[in-house]
């Protein structure tokens, strides 16, 4: 990946512009962590970048950035800039293109995200990012309170980096979070969820959740059940515990999963009918939350006599023929009854046995 990124840099610098890899990719490279997200900073304007890379395009939020996909890799290329007068504690009201890498780095959030690499692979570190990597500390570029007041999303990003990297928060960052955390109420639920997802999926998620609770951010984020979150392998399991589908954005599939997981939390997840009705995934997530034996849940599911109505050895047409009746709601009731009997092994899933059962009970 580094070779590809340096190759792209040289395409820009060969045209007489300055260009550097910046941010997460360089940070992760120094930490020997694999990364596929490559951000480029340059003094070339978006128009000039688009002249170099004909297939490039502007993202929906244009803050002087251009997206380029080359050699199967997505690059975000951003022009050196100053950000002026933030609005709504989130977005700059104005950006001004500049020709100074150092000044561009001053607008960024944390020192560990300001380390750059030039087209020769040399590290450029104006703001002590490498030192903070060595110290394992999250420190803002400049005054922490001002940084969080400009963009309150940085509060969650600070906790996310502390979580994923297992770093400590600088004392100024800690004070600034406490002073500015109320601003999170102004942040969109979509942006909040994006950062929270990254915290919850981290192998170090317990640290991130602990930080959120220590700062009482559960109140500002409206996550009233955050203290009930236990270790779970499933992100949707965490959101099921939090149960904030009325606030945070979820697609219809996620909403259905959360609803079903919450339903089966009160049921026996080893039970044949529960496993049949809600499936292996939902019961496994619920079992993880309840600290049940997930292997046993899987084994019980695999041993079900049937896994869907189509597995029954009888059709609707055959039931109607047996009873000499037209289609109707009664079919669902019979199916539910037969499925239950078969699942609990009180009735053999054989056509003749099922016919006999239906004749005796429903004719």
C-alpha positions as CSV (number, residue, x, y, z in Angstrom):
1,X,0.0,0.0,0.0
2,X,2.8,2.4,0.8
3,X,4.4,2.0,-2.6
4,X,1.1,2.8,-4.3
5,X,0.6,5.8,-2.1
6,X,4.1,7.1,-2.8
7,X,3.5,6.5,-6.5
8,X,0.4,8.7,-6.4
9,X,2.4,11.4,-4.5
10,X,5.0,11.5,-7.3
11,X,2.2,12.0,-9.9
12,X,1.3,15.2,-8.1
13,X,4.9,16.4,-7.2
14,X,6.1,15.7,-10.8
15,X,3.7,18.5,-11.8
16,X,5.5,20.9,-9.5
17,X,3.1,20.7,-6.6
18,X,3.8,19.8,-2.9
19,X,2.1,16.7,-1.7
20,X,2.3,14.5,1.4
21,X,0.6,11.5,2.9
22,X,-0.9,12.7,6.2
23,X,-2.9,11.4,9.2
24,X,-4.0,7.9,10.0
25,X,-2.0,6.1,7.3
26,X,1.3,7.5,8.5
27,X,0.4,7.1,12.1
28,X,-0.5,3.4,11.6
29,X,2.6,2.9,9.4
30,X,4.8,4.1,12.4
31,X,2.8,1.8,14.7
32,X,3.2,-1.1,12.3
33,X,-0.6,-1.3,11.9
34,X,-2.1,-2.2,8.5
35,X,-4.1,0.6,7.0
36,X,-5.9,1.1,3.7
37,X,-7.1,4.7,4.2
38,X,-4.7,7.1,2.5
39,X,-5.2,10.9,3.0
40,X,-3.1,13.2,0.9
41,X,-2.5,16.9,1.6
42,X,-1.2,19.2,-1.1
43,X,-1.0,22.8,-2.2
44,X,-2.7,21.9,-5.5
45,X,-6.3,23.1,-5.6
46,X,-9.2,20.7,-6.3
47,X,-9.3,22.1,-9.9
48,X,-5.6,21.3,-10.4
49,X,-6.0,17.8,-8.9
50,X,-8.9,17.1,-11.2
51,X,-6.6,18.1,-14.1
52,X,-4.0,15.6,-13.0
53,X,-6.5,12.8,-12.3
54,X,-9.3,12.9,-14.9
55,X,-11.5,10.3,-13.1
56,X,-11.4,12.2,-9.8
57,X,-14.6,13.5,-8.2
58,X,-15.6,15.9,-5.5
59,X,-17.3,14.3,-2.4
60,X,-20.8,15.6,-1.4
61,X,-19.3,17.8,1.3
62,X,-16.8,20.0,-0.5
63,X,-14.1,21.3,1.9
64,X,-11.3,21.5,-0.6
65,X,-11.1,17.7,-1.0
66,X,-11.0,15.5,-4.1
67,X,-11.5,11.7,-4.2
68,X,-9.2,9.8,-6.5
69,X,-9.4,6.0,-7.1
70,X,-6.2,4.7,-8.6
71,X,-4.9,1.1,-8.8
72,X,-7.9,0.0,-6.8
73,X,-7.2,2.3,-3.9
74,X,-9.3,5.2,-2.7
75,X,-7.3,8.4,-1.9
76,X,-8.7,11.5,-0.3
77,X,-6.7,14.5,-1.5
78,X,-7.1,17.8,0.4
79,X,-5.7,21.2,-0.4
80,X,-3.7,23.0,2.3
81,X,-6.1,25.3,4.0
82,X,-7.2,27.4,6.9
83,X,-10.6,26.9,8.4
84,X,-12.3,30.1,9.6
85,X,-15.1,30.7,12.0
86,X,-16.7,27.4,12.9
87,X,-20.5,27.2,12.9
88,X,-22.7,24.9,15.0
89,X,-19.6,23.5,16.8
90,X,-19.0,21.3,13.8
91,X,-18.4,23.0,10.4
92,X,-16.1,25.8,9.3
93,X,-18.0,28.7,7.8
94,X,-15.1,29.5,5.4
95,X,-12.0,27.8,4.1
96,X,-9.0,29.5,2.7
97,X,-6.5,27.7,0.5
98,X,-2.9,28.3,1.5
99,X,0.6,27.2,0.4
100,X,2.0,26.2,3.8
101,X,2.0,22.6,5.1
102,X,2.7,23.7,8.7
103,X,-0.3,26.0,8.8
104,X,-2.4,23.3,7.3
105,X,-1.4,20.9,10.1
106,X,-2.4,23.4,12.8
107,X,-6.0,23.1,11.9
108,X,-6.1,19.3,12.5
109,X,-7.3,17.6,15.6
110,X,-4.6,15.5,17.3
111,X,-0.8,15.6,17.0
112,X,-0.7,11.9,16.2
113,X,-2.7,12.7,13.1
114,X,-0.4,15.4,11.8
115,X,2.6,13.3,11.0
116,X,3.4,13.4,7.2
117,X,5.4,11.5,4.7
118,X,6.9,12.9,1.5
119,X,7.2,11.2,-1.8
120,X,10.6,9.8,-0.8
121,X,9.2,8.1,2.2
122,X,10.7,10.6,4.7
123,X,8.7,11.4,7.8
124,X,7.9,15.0,8.5
125,X,6.7,15.8,12.1
126,X,6.3,19.5,12.9
127,X,4.0,19.1,15.9
128,X,5.5,16.2,18.0
129,X,3.2,13.5,16.8
130,X,5.9,10.8,17.0
131,X,6.7,11.8,20.6
132,X,3.0,11.4,21.5
133,X,2.9,8.0,19.8
134,X,5.9,7.0,21.9
135,X,4.2,8.3,25.1
136,X,0.9,6.7,24.0
137,X,-1.1,9.9,24.6
138,X,-3.9,11.7,22.8
139,X,-3.1,15.4,22.6
140,X,-4.8,18.1,20.6
141,X,-3.1,20.4,18.2
142,X,-3.2,23.6,20.2
143,X,-5.7,24.5,22.9
144,X,-8.0,21.5,23.6
145,X,-11.0,23.5,24.7
146,X,-10.9,25.6,21.5
147,X,-10.5,22.5,19.4
148,X,-13.5,20.8,20.9
149,X,-15.6,24.0,20.8
150,X,-14.8,24.3,17.1
151,X,-15.8,20.7,16.3
152,X,-17.4,18.7,19.1
153,X,-17.0,15.5,17.1
154,X,-13.4,15.6,18.2
155,X,-14.6,14.6,21.7
156,X,-15.7,11.3,20.4
157,X,-12.7,10.9,18.2
158,X,-10.4,11.5,21.2
159,X,-12.1,8.6,23.0
160,X,-12.2,6.5,19.9
161,X,-8.4,6.8,19.4
162,X,-7.7,6.2,23.1
163,X,-9.8,3.1,22.7
164,X,-8.5,1.7,19.5
165,X,-4.8,2.5,20.2
166,X,-5.1,1.9,24.0
167,X,-3.6,5.4,24.6
168,X,-4.2,7.8,27.5
169,X,-5.9,11.1,27.2
170,X,-3.8,14.2,27.8
171,X,-4.8,16.1,30.9
172,X,-5.9,19.1,28.8
173,X,-8.0,16.8,26.7
174,X,-9.7,15.4,29.8
175,X,-10.5,18.9,31.1
176,X,-11.7,20.0,27.7
177,X,-14.1,17.0,27.3
178,X,-15.6,17.8,30.7
179,X,-16.1,21.5,29.8
180,X,-17.4,20.9,26.2
181,X,-19.3,17.6,26.4
182,X,-22.7,19.3,26.4
183,X,-22.0,20.3,22.8
184,X,-22.5,16.7,21.7
185,X,-26.2,17.3,21.8
186,X,-25.7,19.5,18.8
187,X,-24.0,16.7,16.8
188,X,-26.1,14.7,14.4
189,X,-27.1,11.2,15.5
190,X,-25.5,9.8,12.3
191,X,-22.1,11.3,13.1
192,X,-22.4,10.1,16.7
193,X,-23.2,6.6,15.7
194,X,-20.3,6.5,13.2
195,X,-17.8,7.2,16.1
196,X,-19.6,5.0,18.6
197,X,-19.6,2.1,16.1
198,X,-15.8,2.3,15.9
199,X,-15.6,2.3,19.7
200,X,-17.9,-0.6,20.2
201,X,-16.3,-2.8,17.5
202,X,-12.8,-2.3,19.0
203,X,-11.2,-5.2,20.7
204,X,-10.6,-2.7,23.5
205,X,-14.2,-1.6,23.6
206,X,-14.5,-1.9,27.4
207,X,-12.0,0.9,27.7
208,X,-14.0,3.2,25.4
209,X,-17.2,2.4,27.2
210,X,-15.5,3.1,30.5
211,X,-14.3,6.5,29.3
212,X,-17.8,7.4,28.0
213,X,-19.2,6.5,31.4
214,X,-16.4,8.2,33.4
215,X,-17.1,11.5,31.5
216,X,-20.9,10.9,31.9
217,X,-21.2,11.1,28.1
218,X,-24.0,8.5,28.3
219,X,-26.3,11.4,29.3
220,X,-25.1,13.8,26.6
221,X,-25.3,11.0,24.0
222,X,-28.7,9.9,25.3
223,X,-27.5,6.3,25.9
224,X,-29.3,5.6,29.2
225,X,-28.4,1.9,29.1
226,X,-24.7,2.3,28.4
227,X,-23.8,1.0,31.8
228,X,-25.6,-2.2,31.0
229,X,-23.5,-3.0,27.9
230,X,-21.6,-6.2,28.4
231,X,-18.9,-7.7,26.3
232,X,-20.5,-8.9,23.0
233,X,-19.0,-10.0,19.7
234,X,-21.8,-8.3,17.8
235,X,-22.2,-4.5,17.2
236,X,-25.9,-5.0,16.8
237,X,-25.9,-6.7,20.1
238,X,-24.5,-3.5,21.8
239,X,-27.2,-1.4,20.1
240,X,-29.8,-3.9,21.2
241,X,-28.8,-3.3,24.8
242,X,-28.8,0.5,24.2
243,X,-32.2,0.3,22.5
244,X,-32.2,3.8,20.9
245,X,-33.8,3.0,17.5
246,X,-36.1,5.9,18.1
247,X,-33.1,8.3,18.2
248,X,-30.1,6.9,16.3
249,X,-30.2,6.0,12.6
250,X,-30.7,2.3,11.7
251,X,-31.9,0.7,8.5
252,X,-34.9,-1.5,8.5
253,X,-32.9,-4.7,8.8
254,X,-31.0,-3.4,11.8
255,X,-34.3,-2.3,13.4
256,X,-35.8,-5.7,12.9
257,X,-32.7,-7.5,14.4
258,X,-32.6,-5.2,17.4
259,X,-36.4,-5.8,18.0
260,X,-36.0,-9.5,17.8
261,X,-32.9,-9.7,19.9
262,X,-34.7,-7.7,22.6
263,X,-37.6,-10.1,22.3
264,X,-35.5,-13.3,22.8
265,X,-33.6,-11.8,25.7
266,X,-36.6,-12.8,27.8
267,X,-36.9,-16.2,26.2
268,X,-35.0,-19.5,26.5
269,X,-32.4,-19.4,23.8
270,X,-31.8,-23.1,23.9
271,X,-35.5,-23.8,23.2
272,X,-36.4,-25.4,19.9
273,X,-39.3,-23.1,19.1
274,X,-37.3,-19.9,20.0
275,X,-34.4,-21.1,17.8
276,X,-36.8,-21.9,14.9
277,X,-38.8,-18.7,15.1
278,X,-35.9,-16.2,15.5
279,X,-33.0,-18.0,14.0
280,X,-29.4,-18.8,15.0
281,X,-27.9,-15.3,14.7
282,X,-30.5,-13.5,16.9
283,X,-30.4,-16.2,19.6
284,X,-26.6,-16.2,19.5
285,X,-26.4,-12.5,20.0
286,X,-28.9,-12.7,22.8
287,X,-26.9,-15.6,24.3
288,X,-23.8,-13.6,24.1
289,X,-25.4,-10.8,26.0
290,X,-26.8,-13.2,28.6
291,X,-23.4,-15.0,28.8
292,X,-25.0,-18.3,27.7
293,X,-23.2,-21.2,26.1
294,X,-23.2,-20.1,22.5
295,X,-21.8,-23.5,21.4
296,X,-24.8,-25.2,22.9
297,X,-27.1,-22.7,21.2
298,X,-25.5,-23.5,17.8
299,X,-25.7,-27.3,18.5
300,X,-29.4,-27.0,19.4
301,X,-30.1,-25.0,16.3
302,X,-28.3,-27.5,14.1
303,X,-30.2,-30.4,15.6
304,X,-33.7,-28.8,14.9
305,X,-35.9,-31.3,12.9
306,X,-36.9,-28.4,10.6
307,X,-35.5,-24.9,10.1
308,X,-38.4,-23.5,8.0
309,X,-42.0,-24.2,7.1
310,X,-40.8,-25.5,3.7
311,X,-39.0,-28.3,5.6
312,X,-42.3,-29.8,6.7
313,X,-43.2,-33.0,4.8
314,X,-46.6,-31.6,3.8
315,X,-48.0,-28.8,1.6
316,X,-50.9,-26.4,1.9
317,X,-52.6,-28.1,-1.0
318,X,-52.3,-31.5,0.8
319,X,-53.8,-30.1,4.0
320,X,-56.7,-28.6,2.0
321,X,-57.3,-31.9,0.3
322,X,-57.2,-33.8,3.6
323,X,-59.8,-31.5,5.1
324,X,-61.7,-30.8,1.8
325,X,-61.6,-27.1,2.5
326,X,-60.8,-23.9,0.6
327,X,-57.8,-21.7,1.5
328,X,-58.2,-19.7,4.7
329,X,-56.7,-18.5,8.0
330,X,-57.1,-21.9,9.4
331,X,-54.0,-23.0,7.4
332,X,-51.7,-20.8,9.5
333,X,-53.1,-22.2,12.7
334,X,-52.6,-25.8,11.5
335,X,-49.1,-25.1,10.3
336,X,-48.2,-23.4,13.6
337,X,-49.5,-26.4,15.5
338,X,-47.8,-29.0,13.3
339,X,-44.5,-27.1,13.4
340,X,-44.6,-27.0,17.2
341,X,-45.3,-30.7,17.5
342,X,-42.5,-31.6,15.0
343,X,-40.0,-29.3,16.7
344,X,-40.6,-30.8,20.1
345,X,-40.5,-34.3,18.5
346,X,-44.0,-35.2,19.5
347,X,-44.8,-35.7,15.9
348,X,-42.6,-37.3,13.2
349,X,-41.9,-35.2,10.2
350,X,-43.4,-37.8,7.8
351,X,-46.3,-37.1,5.5
352,X,-48.5,-40.0,6.6
353,X,-47.9,-39.1,10.3
354,X,-48.7,-35.5,9.7
355,X,-51.9,-36.4,7.7
356,X,-53.1,-38.6,10.5
357,X,-52.5,-36.0,13.1
358,X,-54.4,-33.3,11.1
359,X,-57.3,-35.7,10.4
360,X,-57.7,-36.7,14.0
361,X,-57.5,-33.1,15.3
362,X,-59.1,-30.9,12.7
363,X,-61.6,-33.0,10.7
